[in-house]
Amino acid sequence: MYGSDYVLPGMLHAKILHSPHAHTRIKRIDTTAATRMPGVIAVVTGKDAPDTIFGIKITDERFFARDEVLYVGDEVAGVAAEKALAFIEVEYEPLEAVLDVCEAVKEGSPLARLD
């Protein structure tokens, strides 16, 4: 058995909302509906998490994306109550994404970060 196989009384399940976009600006996140659901203990976004930048080799990661998503799967929000994840509304403004290394290093290629 693995740790994730155990279910204990009162145990919470946390889920992460991941971006479906490769590069986008986050215009708005509305967690109201998710927060109001029965059994929800917490809903968090980049505005709730410390603005700490970390990484193993390159220090360029945040706990949750704040204003900009940098890759498909980037963490946008989290919830401590599994079924509430679908009730978090995110409005994105897709930005140009460069998906090829050779294109990314060319003069005038869009930068990965706006800041």
N, CA, C and O atoms as CSV, one atom per row, in Angstrom:
chain,resi,resn,atom,element,x,y,z
A,1,MET,N,N,0.842,-1.194,0.000
A,1,MET,CA,C,0.000,0.000,0.000
A,1,MET,C,C,0.879,1.246,0.000
A,1,MET,O,O,1.989,1.249,0.531
A,2,TYR,N,N,0.360,2.283,-0.599
A,2,TYR,CA,C,1.035,3.565,-0.652
A,2,TYR,C,C,0.272,4.559,0.218
A,2,TYR,O,O,-0.877,4.312,0.587
A,3,GLY,N,N,0.899,5.664,0.541
A,3,GLY,CA,C,0.260,6.687,1.366
A,3,GLY,C,C,-1.066,7.156,0.791
A,3,GLY,O,O,-1.999,7.429,1.546
A,4,SER,N,N,-1.169,7.255,-0.517
A,4,SER,CA,C,-2.407,7.734,-1.150
A,4,SER,C,C,-3.520,6.685,-1.119
A,4,SER,O,O,-4.667,6.995,-1.440
A,5,ASP,N,N,-3.195,5.446,-0.737
A,5,ASP,CA,C,-4.206,4.391,-0.631
A,5,ASP,C,C,-4.987,4.453,0.680
A,5,ASP,O,O,-6.051,3.844,0.793
A,6,TYR,N,N,-4.479,5.173,1.657
A,6,TYR,CA,C,-5.120,5.235,2.963
A,6,TYR,C,C,-6.220,6.295,2.992
A,6,TYR,O,O,-6.054,7.385,2.446
A,7,VAL,N,N,-7.327,5.974,3.623
A,7,VAL,CA,C,-8.411,6.915,3.859
A,7,VAL,C,C,-8.715,6.865,5.349
A,7,VAL,O,O,-9.092,5.822,5.882
A,8,LEU,N,N,-8.549,7.997,6.010
A,8,LEU,CA,C,-8.770,8.086,7.444
A,8,LEU,C,C,-9.965,8.976,7.736
A,8,LEU,O,O,-10.294,9.840,6.924
A,9,PRO,N,N,-10.623,8.790,8.872
A,9,PRO,CA,C,-11.758,9.648,9.226
A,9,PRO,C,C,-11.339,11.119,9.283
A,9,PRO,O,O,-10.301,11.456,9.852
A,10,GLY,N,N,-12.157,11.987,8.687
A,10,GLY,CA,C,-11.886,13.427,8.711
A,10,GLY,C,C,-10.800,13.880,7.752
A,10,GLY,O,O,-10.407,15.047,7.763
A,11,MET,N,N,-10.316,12.969,6.926
A,11,MET,CA,C,-9.216,13.300,6.009
A,11,MET,C,C,-9.698,14.240,4.898
A,11,MET,O,O,-10.783,14.050,4.349
A,12,LEU,N,N,-8.894,15.247,4.572
A,12,LEU,CA,C,-9.208,16.176,3.491
A,12,LEU,C,C,-8.520,15.735,2.207
A,12,LEU,O,O,-7.464,15.105,2.241
A,13,HIS,N,N,-9.122,16.069,1.089
A,13,HIS,CA,C,-8.514,15.817,-0.213
A,13,HIS,C,C,-8.261,17.168,-0.860
A,13,HIS,O,O,-9.177,17.979,-0.992
A,14,ALA,N,N,-7.039,17.407,-1.257
A,14,ALA,CA,C,-6.695,18.657,-1.930
A,14,ALA,C,C,-6.540,18.383,-3.422
A,14,ALA,O,O,-6.029,17.339,-3.828
A,15,LYS,N,N,-6.985,19.325,-4.216
A,15,LYS,CA,C,-6.864,19.234,-5.666
A,15,LYS,C,C,-6.306,20.551,-6.191
A,15,LYS,O,O,-6.544,21.613,-5.616
A,16,ILE,N,N,-5.566,20.469,-7.282
A,16,ILE,CA,C,-4.956,21.645,-7.905
A,16,ILE,C,C,-5.607,21.873,-9.267
A,16,ILE,O,O,-5.786,20.937,-10.047
A,17,LEU,N,N,-5.960,23.132,-9.540
A,17,LEU,CA,C,-6.474,23.528,-10.854
A,17,LEU,C,C,-5.278,23.934,-11.711
A,17,LEU,O,O,-4.535,24.848,-11.354
A,18,HIS,N,N,-5.096,23.259,-12.833
A,18,HIS,CA,C,-3.970,23.504,-13.731
A,18,HIS,C,C,-4.428,24.273,-14.960
A,18,HIS,O,O,-5.554,24.096,-15.425
A,19,SER,N,N,-3.566,25.115,-15.480
A,19,SER,CA,C,-3.885,25.888,-16.679
A,19,SER,C,C,-3.944,24.990,-17.908
A,19,SER,O,O,-3.094,24.116,-18.080
A,20,PRO,N,N,-4.947,25.200,-18.766
A,20,PRO,CA,C,-4.994,24.471,-20.029
A,20,PRO,C,C,-4.214,25.189,-21.141
A,20,PRO,O,O,-4.150,24.700,-22.268
A,21,HIS,N,N,-3.628,26.340,-20.823
A,21,HIS,CA,C,-2.944,27.174,-21.821
A,21,HIS,C,C,-1.431,27.158,-21.624
A,21,HIS,O,O,-0.938,27.016,-20.506
A,22,ALA,N,N,-0.705,27.307,-22.733
A,22,ALA,CA,C,0.759,27.337,-22.681
A,22,ALA,C,C,1.288,28.673,-22.188
A,22,ALA,O,O,2.314,28.723,-21.510
A,23,HIS,N,N,0.605,29.744,-22.519
A,23,HIS,CA,C,1.050,31.083,-22.104
A,23,HIS,C,C,-0.182,31.975,-22.095
A,23,HIS,O,O,-0.830,32.150,-23.127
A,24,THR,N,N,-0.505,32.532,-20.957
A,24,THR,CA,C,-1.705,33.353,-20.865
A,24,THR,C,C,-1.636,34.293,-19.671
A,24,THR,O,O,-0.929,34.043,-18.695
A,25,ARG,N,N,-2.372,35.353,-19.774
A,25,ARG,CA,C,-2.525,36.285,-18.661
A,25,ARG,C,C,-3.785,35.870,-17.911
A,25,ARG,O,O,-4.801,35.557,-18.532
A,26,ILE,N,N,-3.728,35.865,-16.591
A,26,ILE,CA,C,-4.914,35.581,-15.788
A,26,ILE,C,C,-5.622,36.907,-15.572
A,26,ILE,O,O,-5.102,37.795,-14.897
A,27,LYS,N,N,-6.796,37.036,-16.138
A,27,LYS,CA,C,-7.558,38.278,-16.012
A,27,LYS,C,C,-8.385,38.293,-14.730
A,27,LYS,O,O,-8.540,39.336,-14.094
A,28,ARG,N,N,-8.919,37.119,-14.354
A,28,ARG,CA,C,-9.799,37.067,-13.190
A,28,ARG,C,C,-9.902,35.626,-12.704
A,28,ARG,O,O,-9.944,34.691,-13.503
A,29,ILE,N,N,-9.942,35.460,-11.385
A,29,ILE,CA,C,-10.236,34.160,-10.783
A,29,ILE,C,C,-11.357,34.382,-9.782
A,29,ILE,O,O,-11.233,35.194,-8.866
A,30,ASP,N,N,-12.443,33.659,-9.962
A,30,ASP,CA,C,-13.586,33.774,-9.051
A,30,ASP,C,C,-13.748,32.444,-8.312
A,30,ASP,O,O,-14.118,31.431,-8.906
A,31,THR,N,N,-13.469,32.465,-7.030
A,31,THR,CA,C,-13.560,31.258,-6.213
A,31,THR,C,C,-14.832,31.235,-5.362
A,31,THR,O,O,-14.995,30.352,-4.520
A,32,THR,N,N,-15.728,32.192,-5.575
A,32,THR,CA,C,-16.926,32.338,-4.741
A,32,THR,C,C,-17.746,31.057,-4.667
A,32,THR,O,O,-18.060,30.596,-3.570
A,33,ALA,N,N,-18.097,30.477,-5.799
A,33,ALA,CA,C,-18.939,29.279,-5.811
A,33,ALA,C,C,-18.244,28.110,-5.126
A,33,ALA,O,O,-18.881,27.362,-4.384
A,34,ALA,N,N,-16.950,27.943,-5.363
A,34,ALA,CA,C,-16.203,26.851,-4.733
A,34,ALA,C,C,-16.135,27.039,-3.220
A,34,ALA,O,O,-16.272,26.076,-2.465
A,35,THR,N,N,-15.924,28.273,-2.780
A,35,THR,CA,C,-15.813,28.568,-1.349
A,35,THR,C,C,-17.114,28.277,-0.618
A,35,THR,O,O,-17.093,27.883,0.548
A,36,ARG,N,N,-18.234,28.464,-1.280
A,36,ARG,CA,C,-19.550,28.280,-0.650
A,36,ARG,C,C,-20.025,26.835,-0.610
A,36,ARG,O,O,-21.048,26.545,0.011
A,37,MET,N,N,-19.321,25.938,-1.247
A,37,MET,CA,C,-19.754,24.540,-1.277
A,37,MET,C,C,-19.587,23.874,0.091
A,37,MET,O,O,-18.623,24.150,0.804
A,38,PRO,N,N,-20.524,23.001,0.455
A,38,PRO,CA,C,-20.396,22.292,1.734
A,38,PRO,C,C,-19.120,21.451,1.762
A,38,PRO,O,O,-18.768,20.809,0.772
A,39,GLY,N,N,-18.445,21.462,2.884
A,39,GLY,CA,C,-17.245,20.648,3.057
A,39,GLY,C,C,-15.959,21.291,2.581
A,39,GLY,O,O,-14.886,20.714,2.755
A,40,VAL,N,N,-16.039,22.470,1.985
A,40,VAL,CA,C,-14.829,23.145,1.516
A,40,VAL,C,C,-14.157,23.827,2.713
A,40,VAL,O,O,-14.771,24.633,3.413
A,41,ILE,N,N,-12.916,23.495,2.924
A,41,ILE,CA,C,-12.155,24.073,4.033
A,41,ILE,C,C,-11.349,25.280,3.557
A,41,ILE,O,O,-11.231,26.272,4.277
A,42,ALA,N,N,-10.792,25.198,2.343
A,42,ALA,CA,C,-9.972,26.296,1.839
A,42,ALA,C,C,-9.934,26.279,0.315
A,42,ALA,O,O,-9.973,25.221,-0.314
A,43,VAL,N,N,-9.855,27.475,-0.262
A,43,VAL,CA,C,-9.611,27.664,-1.688
A,43,VAL,C,C,-8.492,28.696,-1.771
A,43,VAL,O,O,-8.602,29.775,-1.189
A,44,VAL,N,N,-7.423,28.378,-2.484
A,44,VAL,CA,C,-6.276,29.286,-2.554
A,44,VAL,C,C,-5.879,29.560,-4.000
A,44,VAL,O,O,-6.025,28.711,-4.879
A,45,THR,N,N,-5.371,30.773,-4.218
A,45,THR,CA,C,-4.837,31.190,-5.521
A,45,THR,C,C,-3.480,31.836,-5.274
A,45,THR,O,O,-2.989,31.853,-4.145
A,46,GLY,N,N,-2.889,32.356,-6.314
A,46,GLY,CA,C,-1.608,33.037,-6.180
A,46,GLY,C,C,-1.661,34.237,-5.255
A,46,GLY,O,O,-0.653,34.591,-4.644
A,47,LYS,N,N,-2.821,34.867,-5.142
A,47,LYS,CA,C,-2.969,36.030,-4.255
A,47,LYS,C,C,-2.926,35.620,-2.779
A,47,LYS,O,O,-2.631,36.444,-1.913
A,48,ASP,N,N,-3.222,34.344,-2.494
A,48,ASP,CA,C,-3.230,33.846,-1.121
A,48,ASP,C,C,-1.888,33.247,-0.698
A,48,ASP,O,O,-1.591,33.167,0.494
A,49,ALA,N,N,-1.094,32.835,-1.654
A,49,ALA,CA,C,0.180,32.165,-1.371
A,49,ALA,C,C,1.303,33.195,-1.250
A,49,ALA,O,O,1.220,34.279,-1.827
A,50,PRO,N,N,2.349,32.856,-0.505
A,50,PRO,CA,C,3.496,33.772,-0.416
A,50,PRO,C,C,4.101,33.988,-1.802
A,50,PRO,O,O,4.133,33.067,-2.618
A,51,ASP,N,N,4.575,35.189,-2.064
A,51,ASP,CA,C,5.202,35.495,-3.358
A,51,ASP,C,C,6.660,35.028,-3.320
A,51,ASP,O,O,7.593,35.821,-3.452
A,52,THR,N,N,6.821,33.735,-3.136
A,52,THR,CA,C,8.141,33.122,-3.042
A,52,THR,C,C,8.472,32.476,-4.374
A,52,THR,O,O,7.655,31.753,-4.944
A,53,ILE,N,N,9.668,32.738,-4.864
A,53,ILE,CA,C,10.124,32.119,-6.106
A,53,ILE,C,C,11.137,31.046,-5.716
A,53,ILE,O,O,12.034,31.291,-4.910
A,54,PHE,N,N,10.984,29.852,-6.296
A,54,PHE,CA,C,11.859,28.737,-5.938
A,54,PHE,C,C,12.148,27.898,-7.171
A,54,PHE,O,O,11.596,28.149,-8.242
A,55,GLY,N,N,12.999,26.920,-7.025
A,55,GLY,CA,C,13.312,26.007,-8.112
A,55,GLY,C,C,14.511,25.165,-7.752
A,55,GLY,O,O,15.293,25.533,-6.875
A,56,ILE,N,N,14.663,24.033,-8.422
A,56,ILE,CA,C,15.784,23.139,-8.127
A,56,ILE,C,C,17.073,23.662,-8.757
A,56,ILE,O,O,18.064,23.877,-8.059
A,57,LYS,N,N,17.061,23.867,-10.068
A,57,LYS,CA,C,18.245,24.396,-10.748
A,57,LYS,C,C,18.071,25.856,-11.136
A,57,LYS,O,O,19.015,26.644,-11.075
A,58,ILE,N,N,16.852,26.206,-11.537
A,58,ILE,CA,C,16.551,27.576,-11.926
A,58,ILE,C,C,15.446,28.081,-11.004
A,58,ILE,O,O,14.395,27.451,-10.883
A,59,THR,N,N,15.683,29.199,-10.365
A,59,THR,CA,C,14.701,29.769,-9.438
A,59,THR,C,C,13.694,30.594,-10.238
A,59,THR,O,O,13.869,31.797,-10.432
A,60,ASP,N,N,12.623,29.912,-10.704
A,60,ASP,CA,C,11.638,30.606,-11.539
A,60,ASP,C,C,10.214,30.085,-11.337
A,60,ASP,O,O,9.343,30.361,-12.161
A,61,GLU,N,N,9.961,29.347,-10.270
A,61,GLU,CA,C,8.633,28.782,-10.011
A,61,GLU,C,C,7.966,29.490,-8.834
A,61,GLU,O,O,8.639,29.970,-7.921
A,62,ARG,N,N,6.632,29.549,-8.868
A,62,ARG,CA,C,5.827,30.048,-7.748
A,62,ARG,C,C,4.880,28.924,-7.328
A,62,ARG,O,O,4.660,27.979,-8.085
A,63,PHE,N,N,4.320,29.028,-6.119
A,63,PHE,CA,C,3.358,28.026,-5.661
A,63,PHE,C,C,2.142,27.993,-6.587
A,63,PHE,O,O,1.692,26.919,-6.985
A,64,PHE,N,N,1.617,29.160,-6.926
A,64,PHE,CA,C,0.508,29.296,-7.858
A,64,PHE,C,C,0.799,30.482,-8.767
A,64,PHE,O,O,1.386,31.473,-8.334
A,65,ALA,N,N,0.386,30.379,-10.032
A,65,ALA,CA,C,0.547,31.499,-10.958
A,65,ALA,C,C,-0.215,32.700,-10.413
A,65,ALA,O,O,-1.297,32.549,-9.847
A,66,ARG,N,N,0.344,33.879,-10.582
A,66,ARG,CA,C,-0.311,35.085,-10.083
A,66,ARG,C,C,-1.030,35.825,-11.203
A,66,ARG,O,O,-2.261,35.824,-11.249
A,67,ASP,N,N,-0.309,36.437,-12.078
A,67,ASP,CA,C,-0.904,37.215,-13.171
A,67,ASP,C,C,-0.710,36.553,-14.528
A,67,ASP,O,O,-1.393,36.885,-15.497
A,68,GLU,N,N,0.225,35.616,-14.587
A,68,GLU,CA,C,0.590,35.032,-15.873
A,68,GLU,C,C,0.871,33.539,-15.710
A,68,GLU,O,O,1.515,33.117,-14.749
A,69,VAL,N,N,0.378,32.753,-16.662
A,69,VAL,CA,C,0.639,31.320,-16.724
A,69,VAL,C,C,1.764,31.119,-17.722
A,69,VAL,O,O,1.763,31.731,-18.790
A,70,LEU,N,N,2.728,30.265,-17.387
A,70,LEU,CA,C,3.903,30.102,-18.238
A,70,LEU,C,C,3.935,28.793,-19.023
A,70,LEU,O,O,4.717,28.655,-19.963
A,71,TYR,N,N,3.089,27.830,-18.644
A,71,TYR,CA,C,3.086,26.557,-19.361
A,71,TYR,C,C,1.778,25.804,-19.092
A,71,TYR,O,O,1.111,26.046,-18.087
A,72,VAL,N,N,1.425,24.905,-19.986
A,72,VAL,CA,C,0.258,24.047,-19.779
A,72,VAL,C,C,0.516,23.243,-18.511
A,72,VAL,O,O,1.559,22.605,-18.375
A,73,GLY,N,N,-0.426,23.276,-17.596
A,73,GLY,CA,C,-0.261,22.555,-16.339
A,73,GLY,C,C,0.204,23.424,-15.197
A,73,GLY,O,O,0.252,22.961,-14.057
A,74,ASP,N,N,0.552,24.680,-15.466
A,74,ASP,CA,C,0.955,25.607,-14.401
A,74,ASP,C,C,-0.174,25.663,-13.370
A,74,ASP,O,O,-1.347,25.706,-13.740
A,75,GLU,N,N,0.168,25.663,-12.092
A,75,GLU,CA,C,-0.824,25.654,-11.018
A,75,GLU,C,C,-1.479,27.023,-10.891
A,75,GLU,O,O,-0.788,28.032,-10.749
A,76,VAL,N,N,-2.814,27.062,-10.941
A,76,VAL,CA,C,-3.562,28.316,-10.896
A,76,VAL,C,C,-4.291,28.483,-9.561
A,76,VAL,O,O,-4.360,29.591,-9.029
A,77,ALA,N,N,-4.832,27.397,-9.019
A,77,ALA,CA,C,-5.573,27.459,-7.759
A,77,ALA,C,C,-5.579,26.081,-7.118
A,77,ALA,O,O,-5.294,25.072,-7.762
A,78,GLY,N,N,-5.911,26.064,-5.836
A,78,GLY,CA,C,-6.021,24.804,-5.117
A,78,GLY,C,C,-7.238,24.832,-4.216
A,78,GLY,O,O,-7.703,25.895,-3.805
A,79,VAL,N,N,-7.743,23.657,-3.917
A,79,VAL,CA,C,-8.923,23.573,-3.056
A,79,VAL,C,C,-8.797,22.358,-2.146
A,79,VAL,O,O,-8.359,21.289,-2.572
A,80,ALA,N,N,-9.191,22.541,-0.883
A,80,ALA,CA,C,-9.231,21.422,0.062
A,80,ALA,C,C,-10.673,20.946,0.124
A,80,ALA,O,O,-11.392,21.259,1.073
A,81,ALA,N,N,-11.086,20.213,-0.852
A,81,ALA,CA,C,-12.404,19.586,-1.004
A,81,ALA,C,C,-12.528,19.243,-2.472
A,81,ALA,O,O,-12.770,20.122,-3.299
A,82,GLU,N,N,-12.370,18.025,-2.789
A,82,GLU,CA,C,-12.219,17.538,-4.162
A,82,GLU,C,C,-13.256,18.038,-5.166
A,82,GLU,O,O,-12.881,18.446,-6.265
A,83,LYS,N,N,-14.519,18.022,-4.832
A,83,LYS,CA,C,-15.560,18.341,-5.811
A,83,LYS,C,C,-15.685,19.826,-6.109
A,83,LYS,O,O,-16.362,20.191,-7.070
A,84,ALA,N,N,-15.073,20.679,-5.341
A,84,ALA,CA,C,-15.210,22.120,-5.531
A,84,ALA,C,C,-14.327,22.658,-6.651
A,84,ALA,O,O,-14.533,23.788,-7.095
A,85,LEU,N,N,-13.364,21.895,-7.115
A,85,LEU,CA,C,-12.419,22.375,-8.129
A,85,LEU,C,C,-13.127,22.863,-9.393
A,85,LEU,O,O,-12.714,23.860,-9.985
A,86,ALA,N,N,-14.164,22.188,-9.802
A,86,ALA,CA,C,-14.896,22.552,-11.022
A,86,ALA,C,C,-15.649,23.868,-10.887
A,86,ALA,O,O,-16.103,24.422,-11.888
A,87,PHE,N,N,-15.789,24.378,-9.665
A,87,PHE,CA,C,-16.539,25.609,-9.444
A,87,PHE,C,C,-15.650,26.851,-9.384
A,87,PHE,O,O,-16.150,27.951,-9.148
A,88,ILE,N,N,-14.354,26.695,-9.593
A,88,ILE,CA,C,-13.449,27.844,-9.669
A,88,ILE,C,C,-13.462,28.338,-11.113
A,88,ILE,O,O,-13.173,27.579,-12.039
A,89,GLU,N,N,-13.799,29.605,-11.297
A,89,GLU,CA,C,-13.859,30.189,-12.633
A,89,GLU,C,C,-12.608,31.031,-12.873
A,89,GLU,O,O,-12.263,31.895,-12.068
A,90,VAL,N,N,-11.942,30.767,-13.984
A,90,VAL,CA,C,-10.740,31.531,-14.353
A,90,VAL,C,C,-10.960,32.120,-15.730
A,90,VAL,O,O,-11.337,31.414,-16.665
A,91,GLU,N,N,-10.725,33.414,-15.854
A,91,GLU,CA,C,-10.803,34.075,-17.161
A,91,GLU,C,C,-9.375,34.330,-17.624
A,91,GLU,O,O,-8.616,35.045,-16.969
A,92,TYR,N,N,-9.022,33.741,-18.752
A,92,TYR,CA,C,-7.673,33.860,-19.303
A,92,TYR,C,C,-7.667,34.785,-20.513
A,92,TYR,O,O,-8.672,34.937,-21.206
A,93,GLU,N,N,-6.520,35.395,-20.747
A,93,GLU,CA,C,-6.269,36.137,-21.985
A,93,GLU,C,C,-5.060,35.470,-22.636
A,93,GLU,O,O,-3.924,35.792,-22.286
A,94,PRO,N,N,-5.279,34.547,-23.579
A,94,PRO,CA,C,-4.159,33.821,-24.177
A,94,PRO,C,C,-3.131,34.763,-24.814
A,94,PRO,O,O,-3.474,35.742,-25.476
A,95,LEU,N,N,-1.879,34.431,-24.589
A,95,LEU,CA,C,-0.753,35.168,-25.158
A,95,LEU,C,C,-0.042,34.255,-26.156
A,95,LEU,O,O,-0.252,33.042,-26.164
A,96,GLU,N,N,0.793,34.848,-26.984
A,96,GLU,CA,C,1.540,34.056,-27.954
A,96,GLU,C,C,2.489,33.114,-27.214
A,96,GLU,O,O,3.237,33.538,-26.333
A,97,ALA,N,N,2.451,31.853,-27.576
A,97,ALA,CA,C,3.323,30.853,-26.961
A,97,ALA,C,C,4.341,30.386,-27.988
A,97,ALA,O,O,4.004,30.165,-29.151
A,98,VAL,N,N,5.574,30.239,-27.558
A,98,VAL,CA,C,6.621,29.709,-28.423
A,98,VAL,C,C,6.917,28.305,-27.918
A,98,VAL,O,O,7.342,28.124,-26.777
A,99,LEU,N,N,6.694,27.320,-28.767
A,99,LEU,CA,C,6.801,25.925,-28.350
A,99,LEU,C,C,8.020,25.221,-28.927
A,99,LEU,O,O,8.144,24.001,-28.819
A,100,ASP,N,N,8.910,25.975,-29.535
A,100,ASP,CA,C,10.098,25.413,-30.158
A,100,ASP,C,C,11.318,26.192,-29.678
A,100,ASP,O,O,11.317,27.422,-29.717
A,101,VAL,N,N,12.348,25.500,-29.231
A,101,VAL,CA,C,13.542,26.147,-28.688
A,101,VAL,C,C,14.214,27.045,-29.726
A,101,VAL,O,O,14.647,28.151,-29.401
A,102,CYS,N,N,14.303,26.585,-30.956
A,102,CYS,CA,C,14.952,27.377,-32.005
A,102,CYS,C,C,14.194,28.679,-32.252
A,102,CYS,O,O,14.808,29.721,-32.480
A,103,GLU,N,N,12.864,28.625,-32.207
A,103,GLU,CA,C,12.054,29.835,-32.369
A,103,GLU,C,C,12.188,30.751,-31.156
A,103,GLU,O,O,12.184,31.974,-31.296
A,104,ALA,N,N,12.304,30.172,-29.985
A,104,ALA,CA,C,12.350,30.948,-28.739
A,104,ALA,C,C,13.584,31.830,-28.642
A,104,ALA,O,O,13.525,32.896,-28.029
A,105,VAL,N,N,14.697,31.418,-29.228
A,105,VAL,CA,C,15.930,32.192,-29.115
A,105,VAL,C,C,16.092,33.226,-30.225
A,105,VAL,O,O,17.065,33.981,-30.229
A,106,LYS,N,N,15.161,33.268,-31.156
A,106,LYS,CA,C,15.251,34.245,-32.247
A,106,LYS,C,C,14.945,35.655,-31.755
A,106,LYS,O,O,14.169,35.838,-30.817
A,107,GLU,N,N,15.549,36.634,-32.381
A,107,GLU,CA,C,15.310,38.043,-32.096
A,107,GLU,C,C,13.826,38.352,-32.232
A,107,GLU,O,O,13.210,37.992,-33.235
A,108,GLY,N,N,13.249,39.011,-31.244
A,108,GLY,CA,C,11.853,39.417,-31.290
A,108,GLY,C,C,10.861,38.353,-30.834
A,108,GLY,O,O,9.655,38.596,-30.831
A,109,SER,N,N,11.352,37.182,-30.450
A,109,SER,CA,C,10.459,36.132,-29.963
A,109,SER,C,C,9.832,36.589,-28.645
A,109,SER,O,O,10.502,37.254,-27.855
A,110,PRO,N,N,8.558,36.250,-28.385
A,110,PRO,CA,C,7.915,36.690,-27.132
A,110,PRO,C,C,8.639,36.138,-25.917
A,110,PRO,O,O,9.122,35.005,-25.922
A,111,LEU,N,N,8.705,36.948,-24.887
A,111,LEU,CA,C,9.342,36.516,-23.649
A,111,LEU,C,C,8.382,35.650,-22.847
A,111,LEU,O,O,7.164,35.777,-22.966
A,112,ALA,N,N,8.944,34.776,-22.037
A,112,ALA,CA,C,8.119,33.866,-21.236
A,112,ALA,C,C,7.445,34.577,-20.083
A,112,ALA,O,O,6.424,34.100,-19.587
A,113,ARG,N,N,7.972,35.686,-19.645
A,113,ARG,CA,C,7.393,36.427,-18.519
A,113,ARG,C,C,7.113,37.864,-18.933
A,113,ARG,O,O,7.878,38.467,-19.686
A,114,LEU,N,N,6.005,38.406,-18.430
A,114,LEU,CA,C,5.665,39.786,-18.710
A,114,LEU,C,C,6.402,40.748,-17.785
A,114,LEU,O,O,6.651,41.897,-18.153
A,115,ASP,N,N,6.756,40.281,-16.577
A,115,ASP,CA,C,7.399,41.174,-15.592
A,115,ASP,C,C,8.895,41.163,-15.680
A,115,ASP,O,O,9.564,41.862,-14.919
